[in-house]
Amino acid sequence: MVNPDVRVFIPDDLSEAAATILAADIAEVVAARGRCRVALAGGGTPVPVYQRLAQPPLSSQVPWASVDLFFGDERVVRPDDPASNYLMVKGSLLDHISIPPGNVHRIHTERPAEEAARAYADVLGDQPLDIAILGMGGDGHTASLFPDTPELGNGERVRVTHSPEPPPVRISLGLDVFTQAHTVYFLVTGAAKAARLAEIKRQIESGAPVLPAARVQPASGRLVWLIDKPAAGNFA
Ligand code: 6PG
């Protein structure tokens, strides 16, 4: 059970700080291991972080040709649907960096969900992620792993899940994939998430995590929370 390394920023600084940390970490992994496998978070919080990663000087610090970009989860919609995480990443990052198309591993949600999940498990392979970037929903979900759902506990590396919020059907990497990652970064902002984040921290410290965002416990890697002061509430 690893306690998070909690780094708190004022709201205006968080995106730049997170992008700077990620760029340096990716470059360091490539220098050490030759390649870096990164799973990207969906949702809205990462957008300004990806936008900064896509601009100089950070974009030129990242050896994109040696980076494999995966998706931590995807909504089962067309890739040109406004709800698509791929479309969000394309607009905030991919369209602005020179990364070989073969390094971007999209979840093919235009195929039947179970088939797309199985195919993605093959694309992802068994090698651990070097970096997993995750967000946290107000209910304590992360990626598309939602509280009190049967999918949470099954050991599938890539699975079809069901969201209480639309779009209902999702494809998500499983807890095991995040647990095996070398470094997990949570990006959480906003006062609306402060109480839930404090609960997540309590669950981790208690050694009895229940909510999905508390159950992402790197087995031997690092767990880093990059959060802003409103989300930190009174615990950081
Ligand atoms: C998604 C994400 C999801 C997200 C949280 C937080 O597909 O929506 O994977 O887990 O990270 O819901 O979303 P916000 O960053 O928009 O608050």
Residues whose N, C-alpha, C, O or C-beta is under 5 A from the ligand:
A	BS01	6PG	A41 G42 G43 G44 T45 P46 D73 L134 G135 M136 G137 H141 T142 A143 S144
